[in-house]
Amino acid sequence: MRPRRTINSTRVFRLPGGNEDTDLWAYDLPDTEGGNVICSVWVPEDDERKAIANGENIRLMVWGSTTPPISMGLTDEALGRKKEE
C-alpha cells in the first residue's frame, strides 16, 4: 500500500533521503474534544486488493513503545491535487 495525495492533502511528511514514493501526504481534522487528528490515505496495489478479496487481512504497524490512538476505515476521497478555483 502506498500513501497518496488527495484533494484534501494540505501537507507532506518527507523521509530524510527519501523520494516521492516515500512521501506521506496528510491533512488535519479537529477531533471531538478540540484536538487534532492527522489523516492520510493509502491505496492498495492490485495484488494487495486481490489478496484482501481472497481473505487476507491488513496489519497496522506503529513504531515505538506505546500505541497512539489510531483508526482505519474506508474513504472515497479523490486522489491528486485539489483543482484551483
N, CA, C and O atoms as a Maestro MAE file, in Angstrom:
{
 s_m_m2io_version
 :::
 2.0.0
}

f_m_ct {
 s_m_title
 :::
 protein
 m_atom[340] {
  # First column is atom index #
  i_m_mmod_type
  r_m_x_coord
  r_m_y_coord
  r_m_z_coord
  i_m_residue_number
  s_m_chain_name
  s_m_pdb_residue_name
  s_m_pdb_atom_name
  i_m_atomic_number
  :::
  1 25 0.845 -1.173 0.000 1 A "MET " " N  " 7
  2 3 0.000 0.000 0.000 1 A "MET " " CA " 6
  3 2 0.886 1.230 0.000 1 A "MET " " C  " 6
  4 15 1.960 1.259 0.601 1 A "MET " " O  " 8
  5 25 0.400 2.235 -0.689 2 A "ARG " " N  " 7
  6 3 1.156 3.486 -0.762 2 A "ARG " " CA " 6
  7 2 0.302 4.640 -0.282 2 A "ARG " " C  " 6
  8 15 -0.880 4.722 -0.614 2 A "ARG " " O  " 8
  9 25 0.894 5.535 0.499 3 A "PRO " " N  " 7
  10 3 0.160 6.752 0.835 3 A "PRO " " CA " 6
  11 2 0.048 7.609 -0.418 3 A "PRO " " C  " 6
  12 15 0.993 7.704 -1.201 3 A "PRO " " O  " 8
  13 25 -1.106 8.229 -0.603 4 A "ARG " " N  " 7
  14 3 -1.324 9.027 -1.811 4 A "ARG " " CA " 6
  15 2 -1.819 10.414 -1.444 4 A "ARG " " C  " 6
  16 15 -2.468 10.607 -0.415 4 A "ARG " " O  " 8
  17 25 -1.509 11.355 -2.283 5 A "ARG " " N  " 7
  18 3 -2.033 12.709 -2.154 5 A "ARG " " CA " 6
  19 2 -3.500 12.685 -2.545 5 A "ARG " " C  " 6
  20 15 -3.871 12.042 -3.527 5 A "ARG " " O  " 8
  21 25 -4.342 13.385 -1.781 6 A "THR " " N  " 7
  22 3 -5.755 13.509 -2.123 6 A "THR " " CA " 6
  23 2 -6.097 14.986 -2.267 6 A "THR " " C  " 6
  24 15 -5.265 15.858 -2.015 6 A "THR " " O  " 8
  25 25 -7.318 15.251 -2.670 7 A "ILE " " N  " 7
  26 3 -7.753 16.642 -2.806 7 A "ILE " " CA " 6
  27 2 -7.796 17.349 -1.456 7 A "ILE " " C  " 6
  28 15 -7.848 18.578 -1.401 7 A "ILE " " O  " 8
  29 25 -7.776 16.582 -0.368 8 A "ASN " " N  " 7
  30 3 -7.785 17.176 0.969 8 A "ASN " " CA " 6
  31 2 -6.392 17.358 1.563 8 A "ASN " " C  " 6
  32 15 -6.254 17.988 2.612 8 A "ASN " " O  " 8
  33 25 -5.358 16.821 0.917 9 A "SER " " N  " 7
  34 3 -3.996 16.907 1.451 9 A "SER " " CA " 6
  35 2 -3.542 18.351 1.547 9 A "SER " " C  " 6
  36 15 -3.684 19.129 0.605 9 A "SER " " O  " 8
  37 25 -2.989 18.695 2.712 10 A "THR " " N  " 7
  38 3 -2.506 20.066 2.922 10 A "THR " " CA " 6
  39 2 -1.037 20.120 3.282 10 A "THR " " C  " 6
  40 15 -0.435 21.194 3.313 10 A "THR " " O  " 8
  41 25 -0.457 18.953 3.557 11 A "ARG " " N  " 7
  42 3 0.972 18.937 3.894 11 A "ARG " " CA " 6
  43 2 1.543 17.564 3.581 11 A "ARG " " C  " 6
  44 15 0.813 16.604 3.332 11 A "ARG " " O  " 8
  45 25 2.860 17.499 3.600 12 A "VAL " " N  " 7
  46 3 3.538 16.241 3.295 12 A "VAL " " CA " 6
  47 2 4.673 16.037 4.283 12 A "VAL " " C  " 6
  48 15 5.431 16.962 4.575 12 A "VAL " " O  " 8
  49 25 4.783 14.821 4.793 13 A "PHE " " N  " 7
  50 3 5.911 14.430 5.628 13 A "PHE " " CA " 6
  51 2 6.906 13.735 4.703 13 A "PHE " " C  " 6
  52 15 6.551 12.795 3.992 13 A "PHE " " O  " 8
  53 25 8.150 14.204 4.716 14 A "ARG " " N  " 7
  54 3 9.162 13.629 3.838 14 A "ARG " " CA " 6
  55 2 10.198 12.884 4.650 14 A "ARG " " C  " 6
  56 15 10.707 13.396 5.648 14 A "ARG " " O  " 8
  57 25 10.505 11.687 4.224 15 A "LEU " " N  " 7
  58 3 11.529 10.865 4.841 15 A "LEU " " CA " 6
  59 2 12.891 11.419 4.442 15 A "LEU " " C  " 6
  60 15 13.154 11.590 3.252 15 A "LEU " " O  " 8
  61 25 13.770 11.707 5.414 16 A "PRO " " N  " 7
  62 3 15.099 12.194 5.044 16 A "PRO " " CA " 6
  63 2 15.766 11.202 4.093 16 A "PRO " " C  " 6
  64 15 15.852 10.011 4.391 16 A "PRO " " O  " 8
  65 25 16.231 11.692 2.964 17 A "GLY " " N  " 7
  66 3 16.851 10.843 1.963 17 A "GLY " " CA " 6
  67 2 15.854 10.083 1.109 17 A "GLY " " C  " 6
  68 15 16.245 9.294 0.250 17 A "GLY " " O  " 8
  69 25 14.548 10.317 1.342 18 A "GLY " " N  " 7
  70 3 13.518 9.614 0.585 18 A "GLY " " CA " 6
  71 2 13.231 10.287 -0.744 18 A "GLY " " C  " 6
  72 15 13.960 11.179 -1.179 18 A "GLY " " O  " 8
  73 25 12.171 9.851 -1.373 19 A "ASN " " N  " 7
  74 3 11.746 10.433 -2.642 19 A "ASN " " CA " 6
  75 2 10.221 10.472 -2.662 19 A "ASN " " C  " 6
  76 15 9.583 10.194 -1.647 19 A "ASN " " O  " 8
  77 25 9.632 10.813 -3.804 20 A "GLU " " N  " 7
  78 3 8.178 10.957 -3.851 20 A "GLU " " CA " 6
  79 2 7.448 9.656 -3.513 20 A "GLU " " C  " 6
  80 15 6.284 9.693 -3.116 20 A "GLU " " O  " 8
  81 25 8.108 8.518 -3.661 21 A "ASP " " N  " 7
  82 3 7.482 7.246 -3.301 21 A "ASP " " CA " 6
  83 2 7.400 7.048 -1.793 21 A "ASP " " C  " 6
  84 15 6.640 6.200 -1.326 21 A "ASP " " O  " 8
  85 25 8.167 7.815 -1.025 22 A "THR " " N  " 7
  86 3 8.125 7.682 0.429 22 A "THR " " CA " 6
  87 2 7.455 8.882 1.092 22 A "THR " " C  " 6
  88 15 7.428 8.967 2.319 22 A "THR " " O  " 8
  89 25 6.914 9.810 0.305 23 A "ASP " " N  " 7
  90 3 6.186 10.962 0.857 23 A "ASP " " CA " 6
  91 2 4.900 10.497 1.523 23 A "ASP " " C  " 6
  92 15 4.210 9.620 1.003 23 A "ASP " " O  " 8
  93 25 4.581 11.076 2.661 24 A "LEU " " N  " 7
  94 3 3.323 10.793 3.353 24 A "LEU " " CA " 6
  95 2 2.478 12.059 3.322 24 A "LEU " " C  " 6
  96 15 2.675 12.973 4.123 24 A "LEU " " O  " 8
  97 25 1.535 12.101 2.386 25 A "TRP " " N  " 7
  98 3 0.623 13.236 2.272 25 A "TRP " " CA " 6
  99 2 -0.416 13.149 3.370 25 A "TRP " " C  " 6
  100 15 -0.887 12.061 3.701 25 A "TRP " " O  " 8
  101 25 -0.776 14.294 3.939 26 A "ALA " " N  " 7
  102 3 -1.691 14.291 5.082 26 A "ALA " " CA " 6
  103 2 -2.514 15.571 5.122 26 A "ALA " " C  " 6
  104 15 -2.227 16.547 4.430 26 A "ALA " " O  " 8
  105 25 -3.540 15.531 5.952 27 A "TYR " " N  " 7
  106 3 -4.321 16.725 6.267 27 A "TYR " " CA " 6
  107 2 -4.814 16.594 7.699 27 A "TYR " " C  " 6
  108 15 -4.794 15.504 8.271 27 A "TYR " " O  " 8
  109 25 -5.252 17.690 8.272 28 A "ASP " " N  " 7
  110 3 -5.673 17.728 9.667 28 A "ASP " " CA " 6
  111 2 -7.182 17.893 9.779 28 A "ASP " " C  " 6
  112 15 -7.810 18.580 8.974 28 A "ASP " " O  " 8
  113 25 -7.744 17.254 10.787 29 A "LEU " " N  " 7
  114 3 -9.150 17.415 11.139 29 A "LEU " " CA " 6
  115 2 -9.239 17.632 12.639 29 A "LEU " " C  " 6
  116 15 -8.411 17.109 13.385 29 A "LEU " " O  " 8
  117 25 -10.230 18.396 13.099 30 A "PRO " " N  " 7
  118 3 -10.405 18.520 14.543 30 A "PRO " " CA " 6
  119 2 -11.062 17.254 15.094 30 A "PRO " " C  " 6
  120 15 -11.911 16.652 14.437 30 A "PRO " " O  " 8
  121 25 -10.661 16.855 16.308 31 A "ASP " " N  " 7
  122 3 -11.352 15.738 16.932 31 A "ASP " " CA " 6
  123 2 -12.529 16.270 17.752 31 A "ASP " " C  " 6
  124 15 -12.783 17.474 17.761 31 A "ASP " " O  " 8
  125 25 -13.234 15.398 18.427 32 A "THR " " N  " 7
  126 3 -14.438 15.812 19.145 32 A "THR " " CA " 6
  127 2 -14.149 16.621 20.396 32 A "THR " " C  " 6
  128 15 -15.061 17.198 20.988 32 A "THR " " O  " 8
  129 25 -12.875 16.669 20.806 33 A "GLU " " N  " 7
  130 3 -12.514 17.407 22.017 33 A "GLU " " CA " 6
  131 2 -11.661 18.629 21.714 33 A "GLU " " C  " 6
  132 15 -11.011 19.166 22.611 33 A "GLU " " O  " 8
  133 25 -11.655 19.076 20.462 34 A "GLY " " N  " 7
  134 3 -10.911 20.264 20.087 34 A "GLY " " CA " 6
  135 2 -9.444 20.016 19.785 34 A "GLY " " C  " 6
  136 15 -8.691 20.961 19.548 34 A "GLY " " O  " 8
  137 25 -9.034 18.766 19.792 35 A "GLY " " N  " 7
  138 3 -7.654 18.426 19.447 35 A "GLY " " CA " 6
  139 2 -7.508 18.257 17.943 35 A "GLY " " C  " 6
  140 15 -8.376 18.669 17.174 35 A "GLY " " O  " 8
  141 25 -6.427 17.660 17.541 36 A "ASN " " N  " 7
  142 3 -6.114 17.496 16.123 36 A "ASN " " CA " 6
  143 2 -5.973 16.023 15.766 36 A "ASN " " C  " 6
  144 15 -5.473 15.226 16.560 36 A "ASN " " O  " 8
  145 25 -6.415 15.671 14.571 37 A "VAL " " N  " 7
  146 3 -6.239 14.335 14.014 37 A "VAL " " CA " 6
  147 2 -5.532 14.495 12.677 37 A "VAL " " C  " 6
  148 15 -5.959 15.287 11.837 37 A "VAL " " O  " 8
  149 25 -4.453 13.747 12.475 38 A "ILE " " N  " 7
  150 3 -3.738 13.760 11.200 38 A "ILE " " CA " 6
  151 2 -4.256 12.591 10.371 38 A "ILE " " C  " 6
  152 15 -4.256 11.450 10.834 38 A "ILE " " O  " 8
  153 25 -4.697 12.869 9.148 39 A "CYS " " N  " 7
  154 3 -5.260 11.849 8.265 39 A "CYS " " CA " 6
  155 2 -4.373 11.650 7.044 39 A "CYS " " C  " 6
  156 15 -3.807 12.605 6.512 39 A "CYS " " O  " 8
  157 25 -4.260 10.406 6.609 40 A "SER " " N  " 7
  158 3 -3.585 10.093 5.356 40 A "SER " " CA " 6
  159 2 -4.385 9.010 4.652 40 A "SER " " C  " 6
  160 15 -5.106 8.248 5.296 40 A "SER " " O  " 8
  161 25 -4.261 8.940 3.333 41 A "VAL " " N  " 7
  162 3 -4.994 7.966 2.526 41 A "VAL " " CA " 6
  163 2 -3.991 7.035 1.864 41 A "VAL " " C  " 6
  164 15 -3.009 7.479 1.268 41 A "VAL " " O  " 8
  165 25 -4.252 5.739 1.977 42 A "TRP " " N  " 7
  166 3 -3.376 4.707 1.441 42 A "TRP " " CA " 6
  167 2 -4.133 3.927 0.386 42 A "TRP " " C  " 6
  168 15 -5.300 3.587 0.582 42 A "TRP " " O  " 8
  169 25 -3.481 3.640 -0.729 43 A "VAL " " N  " 7
  170 3 -4.114 2.926 -1.831 43 A "VAL " " CA " 6
  171 2 -3.436 1.568 -2.004 43 A "VAL " " C  " 6
  172 15 -2.225 1.504 -2.213 43 A "VAL " " O  " 8
  173 25 -4.215 0.476 -1.917 44 A "PRO " " N  " 7
  174 3 -3.622 -0.844 -2.130 44 A "PRO " " CA " 6
  175 2 -3.252 -1.055 -3.592 44 A "PRO " " C  " 6
  176 15 -3.936 -0.575 -4.496 44 A "PRO " " O  " 8
  177 25 -2.156 -1.780 -3.809 45 A "GLU " " N  " 7
  178 3 -1.772 -2.186 -5.161 45 A "GLU " " CA " 6
  179 2 -2.752 -3.266 -5.623 45 A "GLU " " C  " 6
  180 15 -3.477 -3.829 -4.803 45 A "GLU " " O  " 8
  181 25 -2.781 -3.560 -6.918 46 A "ASP " " N  " 7
  182 3 -3.717 -4.549 -7.451 46 A "ASP " " CA " 6
  183 2 -3.566 -5.915 -6.787 46 A "ASP " " C  " 6
  184 15 -4.564 -6.567 -6.478 46 A "ASP " " O  " 8
  185 25 -2.319 -6.354 -6.564 47 A "ASP " " N  " 7
  186 3 -2.126 -7.659 -5.925 47 A "ASP " " CA " 6
  187 2 -2.613 -7.654 -4.478 47 A "ASP " " C  " 6
  188 15 -3.095 -8.670 -3.977 47 A "ASP " " O  " 8
  189 25 -2.487 -6.508 -3.809 48 A "GLU " " N  " 7
  190 3 -2.991 -6.392 -2.447 48 A "GLU " " CA " 6
  191 2 -4.519 -6.421 -2.427 48 A "GLU " " C  " 6
  192 15 -5.118 -7.034 -1.543 48 A "GLU " " O  " 8
  193 25 -5.154 -5.756 -3.405 49 A "ARG " " N  " 7
  194 3 -6.621 -5.788 -3.500 49 A "ARG " " CA " 6
  195 2 -7.111 -7.230 -3.682 49 A "ARG " " C  " 6
  196 15 -8.092 -7.641 -3.062 49 A "ARG " " O  " 8
  197 25 -6.421 -7.990 -4.534 50 A "LYS " " N  " 7
  198 3 -6.794 -9.393 -4.755 50 A "LYS " " CA " 6
  199 2 -6.630 -10.203 -3.472 50 A "LYS " " C  " 6
  200 15 -7.485 -11.021 -3.133 50 A "LYS " " O  " 8
  201 25 -5.529 -9.968 -2.763 51 A "ALA " " N  " 7
  202 3 -5.291 -10.694 -1.520 51 A "ALA " " CA " 6
  203 2 -6.363 -10.369 -0.481 51 A "ALA " " C  " 6
  204 15 -6.829 -11.264 0.225 51 A "ALA " " O  " 8
  205 25 -6.755 -9.110 -0.379 52 A "ILE " " N  " 7
  206 3 -7.822 -8.709 0.546 52 A "ILE " " CA " 6
  207 2 -9.129 -9.387 0.153 52 A "ILE " " C  " 6
  208 15 -9.838 -9.917 1.009 52 A "ILE " " O  " 8
  209 25 -9.450 -9.371 -1.139 53 A "ALA " " N  " 7
  210 3 -10.674 -10.011 -1.618 53 A "ALA " " CA " 6
  211 2 -10.671 -11.515 -1.351 53 A "ALA " " C  " 6
  212 15 -11.730 -12.125 -1.205 53 A "ALA " " O  " 8
  213 25 -9.464 -12.120 -1.285 54 A "ASN " " N  " 7
  214 3 -9.338 -13.552 -1.019 54 A "ASN " " CA " 6
  215 2 -9.208 -13.868 0.466 54 A "ASN " " C  " 6
  216 15 -8.887 -14.998 0.833 54 A "ASN " " O  " 8
  217 25 -9.453 -12.882 1.320 55 A "GLY " " N  " 7
  218 3 -9.484 -13.134 2.757 55 A "GLY " " CA " 6
  219 2 -8.269 -12.706 3.553 55 A "GLY " " C  " 6
  220 15 -8.245 -12.876 4.772 55 A "GLY " " O  " 8
  221 25 -7.237 -12.144 2.881 56 A "GLU " " N  " 7
  222 3 -6.079 -11.654 3.632 56 A "GLU " " CA " 6
  223 2 -6.518 -10.476 4.511 56 A "GLU " " C  " 6
  224 15 -7.505 -9.804 4.214 56 A "GLU " " O  " 8
  225 25 -5.780 -10.241 5.581 57 A "ASN " " N  " 7
  226 3 -6.065 -9.133 6.483 57 A "ASN " " CA " 6
  227 2 -5.045 -8.028 6.296 57 A "ASN " " C  " 6
  228 15 -4.022 -8.224 5.640 57 A "ASN " " O  " 8
  229 25 -5.317 -6.881 6.864 58 A "ILE " " N  " 7
  230 3 -4.409 -5.739 6.823 58 A "ILE " " CA " 6
  231 2 -3.794 -5.585 8.206 58 A "ILE " " C  " 6
  232 15 -4.508 -5.602 9.209 58 A "ILE " " O  " 8
  233 25 -2.479 -5.436 8.268 59 A "ARG " " N  " 7
  234 3 -1.784 -5.249 9.539 59 A "ARG " " CA " 6
  235 2 -1.310 -3.802 9.616 59 A "ARG " " C  " 6
  236 15 -0.726 -3.281 8.665 59 A "ARG " " O  " 8
  237 25 -1.561 -3.163 10.743 60 A "LEU " " N  " 7
  238 3 -1.059 -1.821 11.012 60 A "LEU " " CA " 6
  239 2 0.144 -1.961 11.937 60 A "LEU " " C  " 6
  240 15 0.059 -2.597 12.988 60 A "LEU " " O  " 8
  241 25 1.263 -1.362 11.539 61 A "MET " " N  " 7
  242 3 2.462 -1.383 12.377 61 A "MET " " CA " 6
  243 2 2.746 0.045 12.831 61 A "MET " " C  " 6
  244 15 2.778 0.970 12.020 61 A "MET " " O  " 8
  245 25 2.951 0.212 14.136 62 A "VAL " " N  " 7
  246 3 3.254 1.521 14.704 62 A "VAL " " CA " 6
  247 2 4.590 1.399 15.417 62 A "VAL " " C  " 6
  248 15 4.740 0.566 16.311 62 A "VAL " " O  " 8
  249 25 5.560 2.215 15.034 63 A "TRP " " N  " 7
  250 3 6.876 2.171 15.664 63 A "TRP " " CA " 6
  251 2 6.830 2.881 17.002 63 A "TRP " " C  " 6
  252 15 6.117 3.870 17.167 63 A "TRP " " O  " 8
  253 25 7.590 2.372 17.950 64 A "GLY " " N  " 7
  254 3 7.661 2.976 19.274 64 A "GLY " " CA " 6
  255 2 7.230 1.986 20.338 64 A "GLY " " C  " 6
  256 15 6.939 0.827 20.042 64 A "GLY " " O  " 8
  257 25 7.189 2.448 21.577 65 A "SER " " N  " 7
  258 3 6.856 1.548 22.677 65 A "SER " " CA " 6
  259 2 5.467 1.775 23.247 65 A "SER " " C  " 6
  260 15 5.040 1.038 24.135 65 A "SER " " O  " 8
  261 25 4.761 2.771 22.757 66 A "THR " " N  " 7
  262 3 3.374 2.990 23.168 66 A "THR " " CA " 6
  263 2 2.512 3.098 21.918 66 A "THR " " C  " 6
  264 15 3.005 3.446 20.845 66 A "THR " " O  " 8
  265 25 1.256 2.806 22.055 67 A "THR " " N  " 7
  266 3 0.350 2.855 20.911 67 A "THR " " CA " 6
  267 2 -0.488 4.128 20.975 67 A "THR " " C  " 6
  268 15 -1.273 4.306 21.906 67 A "THR " " O  " 8
  269 25 -0.326 5.016 19.990 68 A "PRO " " N  " 7
  270 3 -1.176 6.207 19.952 68 A "PRO " " CA " 6
  271 2 -2.577 5.810 19.490 68 A "PRO " " C  " 6
  272 15 -2.746 4.758 18.874 68 A "PRO " " O  " 8
  273 25 -3.569 6.626 19.777 69 A "PRO " " N  " 7
  274 3 -4.907 6.334 19.257 69 A "PRO " " CA " 6
  275 2 -4.870 6.366 17.724 69 A "PRO " " C  " 6
  276 15 -4.337 7.303 17.129 69 A "PRO " " O  " 8
  277 25 -5.427 5.356 17.108 70 A "ILE " " N  " 7
  278 3 -5.458 5.292 15.650 70 A "ILE " " CA " 6
  279 2 -6.835 4.833 15.204 70 A "ILE " " C  " 6
  280 15 -7.645 4.370 16.008 70 A "ILE " " O  " 8
  281 25 -7.087 4.971 13.906 71 A "SER " " N  " 7
  282 3 -8.323 4.500 13.307 71 A "SER " " CA " 6
  283 2 -8.025 4.120 11.868 71 A "SER " " C  " 6
  284 15 -7.185 4.741 11.216 71 A "SER " " O  " 8
  285 25 -8.713 3.103 11.375 72 A "MET " " N  " 7
  286 3 -8.611 2.731 9.975 72 A "MET " " CA " 6
  287 2 -10.024 2.633 9.433 72 A "MET " " C  " 6
  288 15 -10.931 2.186 10.135 72 A "MET " " O  " 8
  289 25 -10.217 3.048 8.191 73 A "GLY " " N  " 7
  290 3 -11.541 2.990 7.591 73 A "GLY " " CA " 6
  291 2 -11.455 3.189 6.095 73 A "GLY " " C  " 6
  292 15 -10.367 3.321 5.536 73 A "GLY " " O  " 8
  293 25 -12.591 3.211 5.460 74 A "LEU " " N  " 7
  294 3 -12.669 3.413 4.014 74 A "LEU " " CA " 6
  295 2 -12.969 4.867 3.703 74 A "LEU " " C  " 6
  296 15 -13.591 5.561 4.507 74 A "LEU " " O  " 8
  297 25 -12.527 5.335 2.528 75 A "THR " " N  " 7
  298 3 -12.820 6.688 2.080 75 A "THR " " CA " 6
  299 2 -12.953 6.704 0.571 75 A "THR " " C  " 6
  300 15 -12.343 5.895 -0.127 75 A "THR " " O  " 8
  301 25 -13.745 7.622 0.081 76 A "ASP " " N  " 7
  302 3 -13.871 7.792 -1.370 76 A "ASP " " CA " 6
  303 2 -13.263 9.114 -1.818 76 A "ASP " " C  " 6
  304 15 -13.646 9.662 -2.851 76 A "ASP " " O  " 8
  305 25 -12.302 9.629 -1.028 77 A "GLU " " N  " 7
  306 3 -11.639 10.884 -1.381 77 A "GLU " " CA " 6
  307 2 -10.968 10.763 -2.740 77 A "GLU " " C  " 6
  308 15 -10.343 9.748 -3.049 77 A "GLU " " O  " 8
  309 25 -11.102 11.792 -3.534 78 A "ALA " " N  " 7
  310 3 -10.446 11.814 -4.840 78 A "ALA " " CA " 6
  311 2 -8.949 11.988 -4.661 78 A "ALA " " C  " 6
  312 15 -8.507 12.763 -3.813 78 A "ALA " " O  " 8
  313 25 -8.164 11.266 -5.461 79 A "LEU " " N  " 7
  314 3 -6.708 11.386 -5.403 79 A "LEU " " CA " 6
  315 2 -6.252 12.574 -6.232 79 A "LEU " " C  " 6
  316 15 -6.985 13.053 -7.097 79 A "LEU " " O  " 8
  317 25 -5.051 13.046 -5.969 80 A "GLY " " N  " 7
  318 3 -4.467 14.152 -6.718 80 A "GLY " " CA " 6
  319 2 -4.656 15.480 -6.020 80 A "GLY " " C  " 6
  320 15 -5.106 15.551 -4.877 80 A "GLY " " O  " 8
  321 25 -4.301 16.524 -6.735 81 A "ARG " " N  " 7
  322 3 -4.416 17.877 -6.188 81 A "ARG " " CA " 6
  323 2 -5.837 18.400 -6.292 81 A "ARG " " C  " 6
  324 15 -6.594 18.003 -7.179 81 A "ARG " " O  " 8
  325 25 -6.191 19.291 -5.383 82 A "LYS " " N  " 7
  326 3 -7.465 19.971 -5.464 82 A "LYS " " CA " 6
  327 2 -7.398 20.952 -6.620 82 A "LYS " " C  " 6
  328 15 -6.395 21.645 -6.789 82 A "LYS " " O  " 8
  329 25 -8.438 21.018 -7.406 83 A "LYS " " N  " 7
  330 3 -8.459 21.940 -8.560 83 A "LYS " " CA " 6
  331 2 -8.506 23.374 -8.067 83 A "LYS " " C  " 6
  332 15 -9.251 23.710 -7.147 83 A "LYS " " O  " 8
  333 25 -7.703 24.203 -8.692 84 A "GLU " " N  " 7
  334 3 -7.679 25.623 -8.354 84 A "GLU " " CA " 6
  335 2 -8.998 26.268 -8.754 84 A "GLU " " C  " 6
  336 15 -9.547 25.972 -9.815 84 A "GLU " " O  " 8
  337 25 -9.498 27.141 -7.910 85 A "GLU " " N  " 7
  338 3 -10.770 27.819 -8.220 85 A "GLU " " CA " 6
  339 2 -10.537 29.185 -8.778 85 A "GLU " " C  " 6
  340 15 -11.493 29.894 -9.093 85 A "GLU " " O  " 8
  :::
 }
 m_bond[339] {
  # First column is bond index #
  i_m_from
  i_m_to
  i_m_order
  :::
  1 1 2 1
  2 2 3 1
  3 3 4 2
  4 3 5 1
  5 5 6 1
  6 6 7 1
  7 7 8 2
  8 7 9 1
  9 9 10 1
  10 10 11 1
  11 11 12 2
  12 11 13 1
  13 13 14 1
  14 14 15 1
  15 15 16 2
  16 15 17 1
  17 17 18 1
  18 18 19 1
  19 19 20 2
  20 19 21 1
  21 21 22 1
  22 22 23 1
  23 23 24 2
  24 23 25 1
  25 25 26 1
  26 26 27 1
  27 27 28 2
  28 27 29 1
  29 29 30 1
  30 30 31 1
  31 31 32 2
  32 31 33 1
  33 33 34 1
  34 34 35 1
  35 35 36 2
  36 35 37 1
  37 37 38 1
  38 38 39 1
  39 39 40 2
  40 39 41 1
  41 41 42 1
  42 42 43 1
  43 43 44 2
  44 43 45 1
  45 45 46 1
  46 46 47 1
  47 47 48 2
  48 47 49 1
  49 49 50 1
  50 50 51 1
  51 51 52 2
  52 51 53 1
  53 53 54 1
  54 54 55 1
  55 55 56 2
  56 55 57 1
  57 57 58 1
  58 58 59 1
  59 59 60 2
  60 59 61 1
  61 61 62 1
  62 62 63 1
  63 63 64 2
  64 63 65 1
  65 65 66 1
  66 66 67 1
  67 67 68 2
  68 67 69 1
  69 69 70 1
  70 70 71 1
  71 71 72 2
  72 71 73 1
  73 73 74 1
  74 74 75 1
  75 75 76 2
  76 75 77 1
  77 77 78 1
  78 78 79 1
  79 79 80 2
  80 79 81 1
  81 81 82 1
  82 82 83 1
  83 83 84 2
  84 83 85 1
  85 85 86 1
  86 86 87 1
  87 87 88 2
  88 87 89 1
  89 89 90 1
  90 90 91 1
  91 91 92 2
  92 91 93 1
  93 93 94 1
  94 94 95 1
  95 95 96 2
  96 95 97 1
  97 97 98 1
  98 98 99 1
  99 99 100 2
  100 99 101 1
  101 101 102 1
  102 102 103 1
  103 103 104 2
  104 103 105 1
  105 105 106 1
  106 106 107 1
  107 107 108 2
  108 107 109 1
  109 109 110 1
  110 110 111 1
  111 111 112 2
  112 111 113 1
  113 113 114 1
  114 114 115 1
  115 115 116 2
  116 115 117 1
  117 117 118 1
  118 118 119 1
  119 119 120 2
  120 119 121 1
  121 121 122 1
  122 122 123 1
  123 123 124 2
  124 123 125 1
  125 125 126 1
  126 126 127 1
  127 127 128 2
  128 127 129 1
  129 129 130 1
  130 130 131 1
  131 131 132 2
  132 131 133 1
  133 133 134 1
  134 134 135 1
  135 135 136 2
  136 135 137 1
  137 137 138 1
  138 138 139 1
  139 139 140 2
  140 139 141 1
  141 141 142 1
  142 142 143 1
  143 143 144 2
  144 143 145 1
  145 145 146 1
  146 146 147 1
  147 147 148 2
  148 147 149 1
  149 149 150 1
  150 150 151 1
  151 151 152 2
  152 151 153 1
  153 153 154 1
  154 154 155 1
  155 155 156 2
  156 155 157 1
  157 157 158 1
  158 158 159 1
  159 159 160 2
  160 159 161 1
  161 161 162 1
  162 162 163 1
  163 163 164 2
  164 163 165 1
  165 165 166 1
  166 166 167 1
  167 167 168 2
  168 167 169 1
  169 169 170 1
  170 170 171 1
  171 171 172 2
  172 171 173 1
  173 173 174 1
  174 174 175 1
  175 175 176 2
  176 175 177 1
  177 177 178 1
  178 178 179 1
  179 179 180 2
  180 179 181 1
  181 181 182 1
  182 182 183 1
  183 183 184 2
  184 183 185 1
  185 185 186 1
  186 186 187 1
  187 187 188 2
  188 187 189 1
  189 189 190 1
  190 190 191 1
  191 191 192 2
  192 191 193 1
  193 193 194 1
  194 194 195 1
  195 195 196 2
  196 195 197 1
  197 197 198 1
  198 198 199 1
  199 199 200 2
  200 199 201 1
  201 201 202 1
  202 202 203 1
  203 203 204 2
  204 203 205 1
  205 205 206 1
  206 206 207 1
  207 207 208 2
  208 207 209 1
  209 209 210 1
  210 210 211 1
  211 211 212 2
  212 211 213 1
  213 213 214 1
  214 214 215 1
  215 215 216 2
  216 215 217 1
  217 217 218 1
  218 218 219 1
  219 219 220 2
  220 219 221 1
  221 221 222 1
  222 222 223 1
  223 223 224 2
  224 223 225 1
  225 225 226 1
  226 226 227 1
  227 227 228 2
  228 227 229 1
  229 229 230 1
  230 230 231 1
  231 231 232 2
  232 231 233 1
  233 233 234 1
  234 234 235 1
  235 235 236 2
  236 235 237 1
  237 237 238 1
  238 238 239 1
  239 239 240 2
  240 239 241 1
  241 241 242 1
  242 242 243 1
  243 243 244 2
  244 243 245 1
  245 245 246 1
  246 246 247 1
  247 247 248 2
  248 247 249 1
  249 249 250 1
  250 250 251 1
  251 251 252 2
  252 251 253 1
  253 253 254 1
  254 254 255 1
  255 255 256 2
  256 255 257 1
  257 257 258 1
  258 258 259 1
  259 259 260 2
  260 259 261 1
  261 261 262 1
  262 262 263 1
  263 263 264 2
  264 263 265 1
  265 265 266 1
  266 266 267 1
  267 267 268 2
  268 267 269 1
  269 269 270 1
  270 270 271 1
  271 271 272 2
  272 271 273 1
  273 273 274 1
  274 274 275 1
  275 275 276 2
  276 275 277 1
  277 277 278 1
  278 278 279 1
  279 279 280 2
  280 279 281 1
  281 281 282 1
  282 282 283 1
  283 283 284 2
  284 283 285 1
  285 285 286 1
  286 286 287 1
  287 287 288 2
  288 287 289 1
  289 289 290 1
  290 290 291 1
  291 291 292 2
  292 291 293 1
  293 293 294 1
  294 294 295 1
  295 295 296 2
  296 295 297 1
  297 297 298 1
  298 298 299 1
  299 299 300 2
  300 299 301 1
  301 301 302 1
  302 302 303 1
  303 303 304 2
  304 303 305 1
  305 305 306 1
  306 306 307 1
  307 307 308 2
  308 307 309 1
  309 309 310 1
  310 310 311 1
  311 311 312 2
  312 311 313 1
  313 313 314 1
  314 314 315 1
  315 315 316 2
  316 315 317 1
  317 317 318 1
  318 318 319 1
  319 319 320 2
  320 319 321 1
  321 321 322 1
  322 322 323 1
  323 323 324 2
  324 323 325 1
  325 325 326 1
  326 326 327 1
  327 327 328 2
  328 327 329 1
  329 329 330 1
  330 330 331 1
  331 331 332 2
  332 331 333 1
  333 333 334 1
  334 334 335 1
  335 335 336 2
  336 335 337 1
  337 337 338 1
  338 338 339 1
  339 339 340 2
  :::
 }
}
